[in-house]
Amino acid sequence: MTQHATPSQTHFAPTRAEALARIGAFVPRSGTRYAADRNDDPGPPERGATSVLSPYLRRRMVDERALLAAVLDAQGPSRAEKFVQEVCWRTYFKGYLEAHPHVWDGFLEGRDRDRDGLKSGAAKALAQAEEGRTGIEGFDDWARELVETGWLHNHARMWFSSIWIFTLRLPWTLGADFFLRHLVDGDPASNTLSWRWTAGLHTRGKTYLASADNISRHTGGRFRPQGLATRAEALSEPAGPKPRPLPDAQEPGRPDEALLLVTDEDLSPDWLVHGSGRFAGVAIVRGHDVGQGGE
């Protein structure tokens, strides 16, 4: 059975009012401060310069357009450029996975295959990694922080995935699964493709290598792990099928009336309501009723 972080674990109140309050608090520092300090991870309970809005964007309790409109209005395109880029990465990952569904299917199949194929030594190493008992400074702290709070700084996620793949040499699929089981903002697209990017599978041959110097600099000297891998050789896999064309929402023959289906994957369906035809009815379905897709 998959595990999910609860609001009490994460301190993210699951309400739109909380999301709007966090936007209001973040907008004044979404410009040059964010651009300069976004990679610094001061550790819990501090969240550094990050917006800490990802759990709300994940379920679209607030939508990306409204958030970016508020940031651009306050900061202007130049000062807001870095934050706009980060939000656009999220949108890019969503579109990429929609056009390449075999990537998600491959992750699920690989996760099950890799878990079932673990030998005793690797199974022990996996348990130590998930429980924060590897002896690697920083990595163990992030593993425990993830389980206890349901959240990690984005830079810590990069360091963690790199150490998991290249230092511990554990299957990337099991690391991505570990994140999805605990992250309150765990998103199939962003999470899967970010792990694949670290491993050199998303952008073929381009990997991410965590280093002690980088970790020390961006954690304010809190961590300086020893014994990290000094090389990050890209993983490989057979080429997948060509991208699948996305459906045209205005294709001929679309009915005048339709059923509006609202799930916890998109809690801001107003973009469908405006500019669409009439809806004969609305159905609201909770995520566990329709399946969590491996989350």
N, C-alpha and C positions, 0 to 999 in steps of 0.2 A: 504494500500500500504506500502510495506517495505521501510525503509529509508537506505541510504548508505552514509557513510562518503565520502567526496570529497577530492582530493589532497590538495586543499587550506585549508581545515580544519586540515589536518593531517601533512602537511609539509613533506610528503614522495613523492618525485618526481617519477612518475611511469615510470622510464626508466631503462634499463639494465645498462647504464653507471653509473647511480646513485647507483645501487645495487653493482656494482663492486667497486666503490669508497668507499662505506661503508665497504665492505669486507676489502679493503686495509687499512682503518683506524682502523678496529677492530682487525685484525690479530695480531699486536704487543701486544695487551692487552688481548688476548684470553686464556692465560695460568693461571698462579697463581693469577693474579689480578682478573680475572673473577671468579675463584673458590672462592676467599676470599670475594669478594664484591658483587656478583651477586644478593643477596637477599636485598640489600640496595636500598631503593627508595627515592632519594633526592627530587623528585617532579619536575614538569615541570618548566623551559624548559630542565633541566638536565635529563639524562636518566641513570645515574649511570654506572655500569660496563656492562650492558646488550649490546648485539650486535645491537639491533634495526634493525635486518634483517628479522624479522618475516613477514612483509608485502610482501617482495620479495620472501621468501620461500613459503609463502601461495599460490602464483600463479606460483611458480617455475620459476620466472623470472631468478633466479639462482637456480641450483639444489643442493641438499644436498651433493652429492658426491664431487662436485667441491669445495664447501665451506669447507668441512671437510679435503679435500686434502691440501688446502691452510693452514688451521690451524695446521694440523699435521706436515706439512713440516716445519713450522716456530717454533712450540712449542714442538713437540715430543709427544708421547703417554701419558707420565706421566703428564706433565703440562697441556695438552689439555683434559685430561680425563673428567672433569666435563662438559665442553662445548660439547664434543662428546656425552655424556650421554643425555644432553638436546635435541640435535638434534635427537637422536635415539628415544626419547620419542615421538616426533612428528611423526616419521615413524611408530612406534608401534601403535599409535592411528589410523593412516590411515588404517593400515592393520587390526586392530581389528574391526573397523566399517565396512570395506568391508566384513569381514567374519561374521559380526553380523548385517545385514541390519535392523533387527527388532528393534534395539536400536534407529536408526534414525527415523524410522516410528513411534515408540512409543513416541519419543520426540515431533514430529509434532502433533500427535493426542492429547498428554497430554497438549501441549501448547494451542491448540485451546479449549480443554475441560476446562482447568483451567481458561483461560481468560473469556470464556463464563459463567463459574460458579461463578465468583467473585460477592460477595454481596457488598452493598454500602460501608461498612466499609473497606473491603479488597481492593476495587477499589481505595479508597482514599489513603490507605497505599501504594498501588502500584504506584500511581501517585507521591506521596511524595518521594518514593525511587528513581524513575527514574529522578525526577527533582532535587534531592539533597536537600530535605527539611525535612529530618527525625529528624534533631537535633543531629545526631550521628557524632561526630568529625571524620574526615578522610573519612568516608563512603560518606558523602555528597560531599566532595571535589573530591573524585574519580568519583562519578556519573557525576559531571559537567565536569571534565577533560575528561572523556570518550566521552561525547556528543560533547564537543568543539574541541577535538583533534583527536578522532578516535583511541586512543591508551591508554593502561595502562601498567605499570610495572607488570611483571608476579606475583610478591609477592602481589601487591595490588589487583590483580584479585582474588587471593586466599582469602585474607582478606575480600574482598567485597562479594564473593560468600558465605562465612561462615556466615557473618553478615546477609546477605539476607535470608538465609535458617533458621539459628538457633536463631538469635535475633529478626528479623522482622517476621519470620515464614511465608514468602511468598513462593509460589510454585517455586521450582527450575527451572521448565520449562520456567517460565516467566523471570527469571533472565538470563538464557542462551539465550533466545530470545532477551532480551535487549542488551546483548553483541553482538550477531550476527548482529543486526540492526545498530550498530555503530562502531564496531571494523574494522579498515582498514585491519587487518590481520585475521578477523573472519573466522575460519575454522570449518566446521561442525564436523569433527572428534575431533580435539583437544578441541574445546570449549564444545561440548556436553559431552564428556567423562570426562573432567576436572570438570565440574559442578556435574556430577554423582559421581565422586570420592569424592568431598567435602561432598556430601550428604550421602555417604556410600552405594551407589548403584553399583558403578563400581567394587571396591574391597569390597565385601559384609561385612558390619559391620565396615569398616575402614572409619572414618570421619576426617574432618579437622576443628579444633576449633580455631578461631582467638582470640587472647588475647591482652589486653591493653599493657602489658609489651613487647610482641613481636613487636607490631606495633610501640611503642615508640622507641624501640632499633633500628629497621631497617628503621625508617624515620628520624633518627637523632633528635628525640624529637619533631618533628613537630606536631604529633598527639598522644594523649593518651585518646582514647574514653572510656567513662564511661557507665556502664549499659549493657555491652555485656553478651551474654549467657555464662554460666559457664559449661554447658554440651552440648554435640553434639550427641544426640541419632540418630543412623542411620535410614534413611528412608528405607522402604521395598517395594517390588513389587514381583509378581509371577515370577518364573524362566522362562527364555525365551528358544527358541529352540536351538538346538546344532549349533555350528558354521557351516557356509556354506563353502564347499570346494572352494578354489579359482581356476579359470580356468588355464589350462596349456597352456602357450603361444606356446609351441612346440607340441601340440597335433596332432596326425595323421589326415590327411585330410585338413590341413591348406592350403589355396590357395597360389599359387606362387605370385600372385599380390593382393594388398589390397588397400583400400582407407585410407589415413592418415587423421584423424580428429583432428584438433587442436582447443582447447577451452581455455578460460582464467583460467581454472583449472590447466593447465599444459603448460606453455609457454617455456618449454625446452624439446621438443619432440625428440631431437637428439638421446636419448637412444633407441628410437624405430627405428630410421633410420639406426643406426649402428647395424649390426648383424641381420637385418630383411630382408625379401625378397624385391622384387621390389614393388614400389607403383604406382598404375595406376593414382593416382591423389591426390591432397591435398585440403581439405576443412577447412576453418577457420571460426569458428562460435563464435560470442560474447555471453557472459553468459546470458544476458537478452533474447537472442533469443531462448535459450534452457531451460530456467528456472533456478532459483537460488537455488532451494532446500531449501527454507525457509530462505535464507539469506536476 
